[in-house]
Amino acid sequence: MNNYNIKPIKTEKDNEAALARVDELWEAMPGTPEGDELEVITLLIEAFEKDFYKIDAPDPIEAIKFRMEQQNLADKDLVPFIGQRSHVSEVLRRKRRLSLSMIRKLSKGLHIPLENLATEYPIDNVT
């Protein structure tokens, strides 16, 4: 058994030590001291990895294009969500921003989380 002391995880080395301890405690029964230790260490690891290995959500246009690829959709398939076909093209080319109405329709119709569609993204200025 390891002499691991429960403490905040601040570095990758701390995280590796905590993961090694989890391996040792993996079979611990809930409600036992070892089970409690496993639960606490797991929470610490999750908190550390959430911040340290943060994965940013794709920008809204990339999320839409990804969903289109997944569902084998063409630009014309977005007309019910965005409006005129020219608007679809402008949105996908970053010439037009998504409106709140478009965001709601895309989220509901294509099952893209609102938080992915409602984030800021670069747009090409039309002159």
NUKOLZA-932404 format. One record per residue (C-alpha): residue number from 1; residue in one letter; y, x, z. Coordinates in steps of 0.05 Angstrom, whole numbers, always signed. Layout:
BEGIN
+-----+---+--------+--------+--------+
!   k ! r !     yy !     xx !     zz !
+-----+---+--------+--------+--------+
! NUM ! A !      Y !      X !      Z !
...
+-----+---+--------+--------+--------+
This chain:
BEGIN
+-----+---+--------+--------+--------+
!   k ! r !     yy !     xx !     zz !
+-----+---+--------+--------+--------+
!   1 ! M !     +0 !     +0 !     +0 !
!   2 ! N !    +69 !    +24 !    -19 !
!   3 ! N !   +126 !    +36 !    +31 !
!   4 ! Y !   +175 !     -4 !    -12 !
!   5 ! N !   +235 !    -28 !    +27 !
!   6 ! I !   +269 !    -91 !     +2 !
!   7 ! K !   +340 !    -74 !    -20 !
!   8 ! P !   +389 !    -93 !    -75 !
!   9 ! I !   +369 !    -69 !   -144 !
!  10 ! K !   +427 !    -30 !   -173 !
!  11 ! T !   +395 !    +17 !   -224 !
!  12 ! E !   +338 !    +19 !   -273 !
!  13 ! K !   +302 !    +66 !   -226 !
!  14 ! D !   +308 !    +14 !   -169 !
!  15 ! N !   +283 !    -39 !   -217 !
!  16 ! E !   +222 !     +4 !   -237 !
!  17 ! A !   +205 !    +14 !   -164 !
!  18 ! A !   +211 !    -61 !   -151 !
!  19 ! L !   +167 !    -76 !   -211 !
!  20 ! A !   +115 !    -27 !   -185 !
!  21 ! R !   +115 !    -63 !   -118 !
!  22 ! V !   +107 !   -130 !   -153 !
!  23 ! D !    +44 !   -102 !   -187 !
!  24 ! E !    +17 !    -84 !   -118 !
!  25 ! L !    +33 !   -153 !    -90 !
!  26 ! W !    +12 !   -194 !   -150 !
!  27 ! E !    -48 !   -226 !   -117 !
!  28 ! A !    -12 !   -242 !    -52 !
!  29 ! M !    -21 !   -312 !    -26 !
!  30 ! P !    +41 !   -356 !    -17 !
!  31 ! G !    +62 !   -364 !    +55 !
!  32 ! T !    +37 !   -295 !    +76 !
!  33 ! P !    +84 !   -237 !    +91 !
!  34 ! E !    +62 !   -205 !    +26 !
!  35 ! G !    +73 !   -270 !    -12 !
!  36 ! D !   +143 !   -276 !    +18 !
!  37 ! E !   +158 !   -204 !     -1 !
!  38 ! L !   +134 !   -217 !    -72 !
!  39 ! E !   +179 !   -278 !    -77 !
!  40 ! V !   +240 !   -240 !    -53 !
!  41 ! I !   +229 !   -180 !    -97 !
!  42 ! T !   +218 !   -225 !   -157 !
!  43 ! L !   +285 !   -259 !   -145 !
!  44 ! L !   +320 !   -191 !   -139 !
!  45 ! I !   +288 !   -168 !   -204 !
!  46 ! E !   +309 !   -231 !   -240 !
!  47 ! A !   +381 !   -224 !   -216 !
!  48 ! F !   +385 !   -151 !   -237 !
!  49 ! E !   +353 !   -162 !   -305 !
!  50 ! K !   +397 !   -223 !   -319 !
!  51 ! D !   +458 !   -179 !   -314 !
!  52 ! F !   +431 !   -112 !   -337 !
!  53 ! Y !   +392 !   -136 !   -398 !
!  54 ! K !   +440 !   -192 !   -416 !
!  55 ! I !   +429 !   -219 !   -486 !
!  56 ! D !   +490 !   -250 !   -517 !
!  57 ! A !   +482 !   -316 !   -554 !
!  58 ! P !   +493 !   -312 !   -628 !
!  59 ! D !   +560 !   -335 !   -654 !
!  60 ! P !   +561 !   -408 !   -677 !
!  61 ! I !   +557 !   -393 !   -751 !
!  62 ! E !   +497 !   -347 !   -742 !
!  63 ! A !   +464 !   -400 !   -699 !
!  64 ! I !   +473 !   -452 !   -754 !
!  65 ! K !   +447 !   -405 !   -807 !
!  66 ! F !   +387 !   -387 !   -764 !
!  67 ! R !   +370 !   -461 !   -754 !
!  68 ! M !   +379 !   -473 !   -828 !
!  69 ! E !   +330 !   -418 !   -843 !
!  70 ! Q !   +280 !   -444 !   -791 !
!  71 ! Q !   +283 !   -514 !   -819 !
!  72 ! N !   +288 !   -493 !   -892 !
!  73 ! L !   +355 !   -529 !   -900 !
!  74 ! A !   +406 !   -521 !   -956 !
!  75 ! D !   +481 !   -526 !   -949 !
!  76 ! K !   +479 !   -599 !   -973 !
!  77 ! D !   +435 !   -616 !   -913 !
!  78 ! L !   +494 !   -601 !   -867 !
!  79 ! V !   +539 !   -654 !   -899 !
!  80 ! P !   +521 !   -707 !   -847 !
!  81 ! F !   +542 !   -660 !   -791 !
!  82 ! I !   +602 !   -624 !   -822 !
!  83 ! G !   +628 !   -672 !   -875 !
!  84 ! Q !   +643 !   -657 !   -947 !
!  85 ! R !   +602 !   -604 !   -982 !
!  86 ! S !   +664 !   -562 !   -991 !
!  87 ! H !   +675 !   -563 !   -915 !
!  88 ! V !   +603 !   -540 !   -905 !
!  89 ! S !   +615 !   -481 !   -951 !
!  90 ! E !   +681 !   -464 !   -917 !
!  91 ! V !   +649 !   -466 !   -848 !
!  92 ! L !   +590 !   -422 !   -869 !
!  93 ! R !   +637 !   -372 !   -902 !
!  94 ! R !   +681 !   -372 !   -840 !
!  95 ! K !   +741 !   -402 !   -876 !
!  96 ! R !   +742 !   -465 !   -832 !
!  97 ! R !   +731 !   -473 !   -758 !
!  98 ! L !   +681 !   -522 !   -729 !
!  99 ! S !   +715 !   -584 !   -701 !
! 100 ! L !   +692 !   -616 !   -636 !
! 101 ! S !   +661 !   -672 !   -676 !
! 102 ! M !   +623 !   -623 !   -720 !
! 103 ! I !   +599 !   -585 !   -658 !
! 104 ! R !   +573 !   -649 !   -626 !
! 105 ! K !   +537 !   -672 !   -690 !
! 106 ! L !   +507 !   -604 !   -703 !
! 107 ! S !   +483 !   -598 !   -632 !
! 108 ! K !   +450 !   -666 !   -632 !
! 109 ! G !   +423 !   -664 !   -703 !
! 110 ! L !   +399 !   -592 !   -707 !
! 111 ! H !   +384 !   -583 !   -632 !
! 112 ! I !   +431 !   -523 !   -624 !
! 113 ! P !   +457 !   -518 !   -553 !
! 114 ! L !   +530 !   -539 !   -546 !
! 115 ! E !   +546 !   -473 !   -510 !
! 116 ! N !   +524 !   -435 !   -573 !
! 117 ! L !   +567 !   -476 !   -619 !
! 118 ! A !   +629 !   -480 !   -575 !
! 119 ! T !   +641 !   -405 !   -569 !
! 120 ! E !   +695 !   -366 !   -604 !
! 121 ! Y !   +677 !   -332 !   -669 !
! 122 ! P !   +714 !   -292 !   -721 !
! 123 ! I !   +743 !   -331 !   -779 !
! 124 ! D !   +771 !   -304 !   -844 !
! 125 ! N !   +844 !   -323 !   -852 !
! 126 ! V !   +858 !   -363 !   -914 !
! 127 ! T !   +922 !   -342 !   -947 !
+-----+---+--------+--------+--------+
